[in-house]
């Protein structure tokens, strides 16, 4: 459970950063590659941290579709990263 706590902290920090970086709006995001890179990095970290959560924690939260939501996020991140290479 200790590792889960660390991953949950990472996830929370990533969400907070993404919200902060995207607060100026869509046009600011689309016109600034540093913001795009920062958001992508945090999405990647969020995805990796979420995938490392224990099965016990996932079992405690059946409201999350762990088999659908996370792979979709990972695929989306990989597509975005490939487009920016």
Legacy VTK file of the C-alpha trace (Angstrom):
# vtk DataFile Version 3.0
C-alpha trace
ASCII
DATASET POLYDATA
POINTS 85 float
0.000 0.000 0.000
2.958 2.331 0.580
3.798 2.251 -3.146
0.153 2.978 -3.966
0.332 6.103 -1.839
3.367 7.337 -3.777
1.674 6.617 -7.105
-1.494 8.376 -5.952
0.580 11.415 -4.982
2.198 11.378 -8.452
-1.214 11.106 -10.095
-2.602 13.995 -8.054
0.422 16.184 -8.763
0.179 15.450 -12.487
-3.508 16.353 -12.582
-2.843 19.599 -10.720
-0.017 20.525 -13.101
-2.066 19.713 -16.185
-4.905 21.869 -14.882
-2.514 24.720 -14.158
-0.729 24.472 -17.524
-3.984 24.372 -19.496
-5.789 27.075 -17.508
-4.916 29.821 -20.039
-7.066 27.995 -22.601
-6.935 26.075 -25.832
-5.295 28.717 -28.000
-2.467 29.214 -25.495
-1.955 25.461 -25.355
-1.910 25.065 -29.135
0.474 27.963 -29.672
3.067 27.035 -27.024
5.100 23.857 -27.500
6.525 24.122 -23.973
2.993 23.880 -22.537
2.253 20.965 -24.870
5.439 19.181 -23.822
4.712 19.771 -20.130
1.162 18.446 -20.453
2.300 15.396 -22.424
5.006 14.611 -19.902
2.530 14.780 -17.050
-0.032 12.688 -18.942
2.659 10.072 -19.489
3.686 10.098 -15.811
0.024 9.916 -14.772
-0.551 6.939 -17.076
2.533 5.087 -15.840
1.702 5.732 -12.181
-1.881 4.593 -12.654
-0.779 1.348 -14.272
1.476 0.579 -11.304
-1.295 0.780 -8.718
-1.818 -2.507 -6.907
-4.641 -4.870 -7.762
-5.832 -4.550 -4.164
-6.351 -0.809 -4.565
-8.024 -1.281 -7.941
-10.333 -3.901 -6.412
-11.352 -1.375 -3.742
-12.541 1.004 -6.500
-14.810 -0.908 -8.875
-16.319 2.394 -10.050
-13.219 2.836 -12.235
-13.096 0.699 -15.368
-9.387 -0.117 -15.035
-9.360 -2.313 -18.148
-10.872 0.338 -20.414
-9.871 3.777 -19.149
-6.125 3.305 -18.636
-5.214 1.576 -21.902
-7.199 4.260 -23.739
-5.198 6.978 -21.996
-1.926 5.235 -22.788
-2.838 4.820 -26.465
-3.853 8.474 -26.696
-0.563 9.572 -25.143
1.435 7.395 -27.536
-0.436 8.835 -30.543
0.157 12.385 -29.334
3.835 11.722 -28.647
4.299 10.132 -32.072
2.685 13.127 -33.744
5.114 15.502 -32.016
8.316 13.667 -32.912
LINES 1 86
85 0 1 2 3 4 5 6 7 8 9 10 11 12 13 14 15 16 17 18 19 20 21 22 23 24 25 26 27 28 29 30 31 32 33 34 35 36 37 38 39 40 41 42 43 44 45 46 47 48 49 50 51 52 53 54 55 56 57 58 59 60 61 62 63 64 65 66 67 68 69 70 71 72 73 74 75 76 77 78 79 80 81 82 83 84
